[in-house]
């Protein structure tokens, strides 16, 4: 283990959130995608993939919310 320039008087920890970018889609594209998804057979593997993609997008949104809250922290 290498320790360089350690300052025992400094205990500040900086956390930086790195969140992936979310592709934005216009309303027409979203409507078309919804129609296409609804047209898929109920047991389609693509439904699973789309569900996973939605989950990833939700996680990215949470990451961005946390990153925004951290940057608004008055202690910074």
Protein Blocks (a to p, Z undefined) as FASTA:
>chain_A
ZZehiafkbccdcddddddddddddfklmmmmmmmmmmpcfklmklmmmmmmmmmmmmmm
mmmmmmmmmmmpmkZZ
